[in-house]
Amino acid sequence: MAELVFFSGTMDCGKSTLALQMDHNHRARGRQGLIFTRLDRAGESVLSSRLGLATSAVEVSEDLDFWEVVVAQLTAGGKVDYLICDEAQFYTPEQVEQLARLVDELDIEVYAFGIMADFRTRLFPGSQRLVELADRTQVLQVAALCWCGARATHNARVVDGVMVNEGEQVVVGDTAAGQSEVDYEVLCRRHHTRRMSSRAAQAAAVSADVLPFDLDACPIPPRRSEFP
């Protein structure tokens, strides 16, 4: 039975790399699929990884209908075994419902990849609908790290070097500082809550006014065997 699977995680955890690898694995076994993405950092109609890998893809506009695209392909004599859907957090809830319909009615595998929450720690509408409808939601095991070394769980937006928590939900940027007007950084919950980005931490480290605990790395919980 086909499934709708949602692979989720913060930025820098390898979602797009996994999407490219899964497409390669399926094609190597003679299966045929379609690749979709929206607002990729590399530009329109491209699925790219920060490792430097990239492939062409169908750009998902707000009015794209996945059901119509796939049915048109099948009607023209094409074959569609699976869909790779990157940056799925930017899809509309209706588009996610179309993906679920393709799984249920046409038995087509759908692999969606995306961020769960935005820089304000609010769920993206597309991600929320995926969680509600997906047969499986999988958190990627490759852990992105906060500047303190703890596992990063939150995405932070940085504008002119300053972390912000207000603004439009969707603004394209990257985690490579200085590459665009808006940068993003992955942080642990503690430092996201305190708005302590890596740049803010560096500035505070040279300030005589900062208290020592303001820069403490997040404590690593003891192993179970270390409890009394």
Secondary structure, 3 states (H helix, E strand, C coil): CCCEEEEECCCCCCHHHHHHHHHHHHHHCCCCEEEEECCCCCCCCEEECCCCCEEECEECCCCCCHHHHHHHHHHCCCCCCEEEECCHHHCCHHHHHHHHHHHHHHCCEEEEEECCECCCCCECHHHHHHHHHCCEEEECCCCCECCCCCECCEEEEEECCEEECCCCCCCCCECCCCCCCEEEEEECHHHHHCCCCHHHHHHHHCCCCCCHHHHCCCCCCCCHHHCC
